[in-house]
Amino acid sequence: MTNPSPEALQVEIDALRTQNAELLAEAKAAKRQLRDQAEQVQALTTERDQALTQVRELAVGQPVRQMLERISVAPDVLQVMLDKHGYQFAHEDGRIVVRDKDGGIPKIWERGSGGKGEPREVVFTEADLTTMLCEAWAEPSNRSPTANEFGHLIKAPNSLATGGGAGFPWRSGSSSRPRQNPPAAPAPSGLGLR
């Protein structure tokens, strides 16, 4: 075997250097393309997340906010309290559902005939949300410990606001009896200044 000449070795080295430079350029181009694709994926993911947030706001956020405004004297405070106690609203099967902190649909006791209550799942209505939050007809053993926390945030029923005489059904001791006249002002004692 003959030893190659230094000129032949130099040509081979130059060819290898050229090939190495081409491979490095290809690797850099592939890395750049991969980085560009990752940025595109990130941009698309951000855009998708924003679109999902907007859809959720339209499908759930606005209706929930409107409902809380209808049933509460302080809807923002009520929303904070709902979050604190783990209640969530979700859009499922074309309707809004209420979920408790365990992921289940809360139940309310609906007064039946004979004064006995039957449990049923809460539906996203003013009446059901009011009952859920204040446990209007709950049996004492099933009364929510949060009923007192939510009760002061709920508006009076329309019948009370229009003078119908109906009391708050979720507040114990409420009645529809007329109010008594306030006590008369005490008579002046004659010792005070005018």
Backbone hydrogen bonds, N-H to C=O, Kabsch-Sander energy under -0.5 kcal/mol:
donor,donor_aa,acceptor,acceptor_aa,energy
9,L,5,S,-2.4
10,Q,6,P,-2.4
11,V,7,E,-2.0
12,E,8,A,-2.3
13,I,9,L,-2.8
14,D,10,Q,-2.6
15,A,11,V,-2.3
16,L,12,E,-2.4
17,R,13,I,-2.6
18,T,14,D,-2.3
19,Q,15,A,-2.5
20,N,16,L,-2.8
21,A,17,R,-2.5
22,E,18,T,-2.2
23,L,19,Q,-2.5
24,L,20,N,-2.6
25,A,21,A,-2.2
26,E,22,E,-2.3
27,A,23,L,-2.5
28,K,24,L,-2.6
29,A,25,A,-2.4
30,A,26,E,-2.5
31,K,27,A,-2.6
32,R,28,K,-2.6
33,Q,29,A,-2.6
34,L,30,A,-2.5
35,R,31,K,-2.7
36,D,32,R,-2.6
37,Q,33,Q,-2.5
38,A,34,L,-2.4
39,E,35,R,-2.3
40,Q,36,D,-2.2
41,V,37,Q,-2.6
42,Q,38,A,-2.5
43,A,39,E,-2.5
44,L,40,Q,-2.7
45,T,41,V,-2.6
46,T,42,Q,-2.5
47,E,43,A,-2.4
48,R,44,L,-2.6
49,D,45,T,-2.6
50,Q,46,T,-2.3
51,A,47,E,-2.3
52,L,48,R,-2.7
53,T,49,D,-2.2
54,Q,50,Q,-2.3
55,V,51,A,-2.6
56,R,52,L,-2.7
57,E,53,T,-2.4
58,L,54,Q,-2.3
59,A,55,V,-3.0
60,V,56,R,-2.9
61,G,56,R,-1.9
62,Q,57,E,-3.0
64,V,60,V,-2.5
65,R,61,G,-2.5
66,Q,62,Q,-2.8
67,M,63,P,-2.3
68,L,64,V,-2.8
69,E,65,R,-2.0
70,R,66,Q,-1.5
71,I,67,M,-1.9
72,S,68,L,-1.8
73,V,153,L,-2.4
74,A,153,L,-0.7
78,L,74,A,-2.6
79,Q,75,P,-2.3
80,V,76,D,-1.9
81,M,77,V,-2.5
82,L,78,L,-2.7
83,D,79,Q,-2.4
84,K,80,V,-2.5
85,H,81,M,-2.0
86,G,83,D,-1.4
87,Y,82,L,-2.4
88,Q,99,R,-2.7
90,A,97,V,-2.3
92,E,90,A,-0.7
92,E,95,R,-2.9
95,R,92,E,-1.7
97,V,90,A,-2.9
99,R,88,Q,-3.1
100,D,104,G,-3.0
103,G,100,D,-2.1
108,I,120,R,-2.8
110,E,108,I,-0.7
110,E,118,E,-2.6
111,R,109,W,-0.5
112,G,116,K,-2.6
115,G,112,G,-1.2
116,K,113,S,-0.8
118,E,110,E,-2.1
120,R,108,I,-2.1
122,V,106,P,-2.5
124,F,96,I,-0.6
125,T,123,V,-2.4
129,L,125,T,-2.6
130,T,126,E,-2.5
131,T,127,A,-2.5
132,M,128,D,-3.1
133,L,129,L,-2.7
134,C,130,T,-2.0
135,E,131,T,-2.9
138,A,135,E,-1.1
142,N,139,E,-2.1
143,R,139,E,-0.7
143,R,140,P,-0.8
147,A,144,S,-1.4
150,F,146,T,-2.0
151,G,147,A,-2.1
152,H,148,N,-0.7
153,L,150,F,-1.9
154,I,150,F,-0.6
154,I,151,G,-0.9
155,K,71,I,-3.1
160,L,157,P,-1.0
161,A,157,P,-1.8
162,T,158,N,-1.8
163,G,160,L,-1.3
164,G,159,S,-3.8
165,G,159,S,-0.5
171,R,168,F,-1.1
172,S,170,W,-0.6
174,S,171,R,-1.4
